[in-house]
């Protein structure tokens, strides 16, 4: 009670000090919860990416999304590499076609809503991510119809799609058979789709592949008899056109390794044999790369929040030092009537702790409010950028109290060491 | 024969003001206070009265000499025990009342009980009793700024009595009070003395000194 009265004595100064802490803890809450969300997403991605060997065509950039093609023949050859259990080729593309009049409209924080191709006939198994927890319905499998899809919670919320709905994706009809539980990572934004249908959509959106397919379809109409009547040069073009098959279209492939085999050894063998054709991403390298990126990101985010906190910390130290020099007489009285240095130190440390705690509670409250409002605004787009876990919020409160205590220790020690006789001379 | 409460022998204390300027505040002062005494330390300004009171009140240590309170050697007492000893054995009344401005009269008195190791219910009960005894029953929840000088000094007396100390040291207890209120305060102190309390009053006010049963005179840091 006395602590609050002492704080109330200099209302404006206490307010300014608390305000300093509020800003620090607000920044810490907002940036910390943003870091938590990003880390959660990154962890999910890391779990997935380190559970398989990923390959992309030479010249493609896995990170930037620049794609090329992986021929089926090549994938079949990789299947024969020692230690490889299965190879699954696939395509990935955005769920919504970019609006030609506003191509940046679909851009958002985090992962955009995407189509994740799934081959029900493949033996491929990601070692870390074998199934999805379902909120409703089921995950598409070998028994599903080609146009069945299972969707992430953010896609379901954003598009207002429910299990049993027939929905339109890039002008094709699909039946929603399942919605995943919230994962807080990539799959919340995914539509799991049969790879054959996904390839058709991929070809449809790619002018070059679309033209090849049209030529192939045209060529298919020409009978062997008609073909034989054509001149050699035209005949060759039609044979080439006929050779294009949609099932050949793979922009990326996932490889699983046999049980008990060292995946890095498998990576080494694929690199040795196919280094002119593909880029191989080893689980270990990808894990390290992700760790490095997330460490840098965390350092930047938390570093700036810490900076704000340090400012708050010094404002408490300043307030407490001033407060103690103003209260020298009072400390003298207390010591004269029997207060021990320990009880004096405890009293002032606690006062600083309470300032930290109050600032922390208000800062956390504001941070929570802002994060929740922004999350709610972004939820419909599946781009929640803050993760406010109870353990984090409790941690912030405890941390703000500790910050106050730490800031109060030096001034409190000064108060405790104050020579009674010197303080008493002021009496 | 009354028990000796305070026995100080050959108390010396110097203050180093600068490298070459050392002020000898006390030079071999002897003092003895017995239970039930109502004594005054008198002397002109700068004679060492306050320094002696600080030493007797365990607020400072002498450079040389011995000090016993209730038969306990206070010079070799570790710092930790000195605080508890000060809380339990010594009561202070200051010239400027020295109440904590943010606390009520009751809380100011209770604080002494807290440092003296009393339980919360006991210290609240005793503080109320003392304030009632000193005529402040209806002022317990008032802050010092809401009390007159005489009332503030009565709160300070209650605070000094809180832990039933062996001796009460009063430094110019009427220094900031008008004549009428000074007499009232001295009457209270005398009444408490009649009830068995031991007082050692530092003053340069001869009226106050004359009201005391015994006078100890200091001059230039020595017993006169």
Interface residues (C-beta under 8 A of the other chain):
Chain A: X2 X5 X6 X9 X329 X330 X333 X334 X335 X336 X337 X338 X339 X340 X341 X343 X420 X421 X424 X427
Chain B: X54 X57 X59 X60 X79 X80 X83 X84 X86 X87 X88 X92 X94 X95 X96 X98 X99 X100 X101 X102 X103 X107 X111 X112 X115 X116 X159 X163
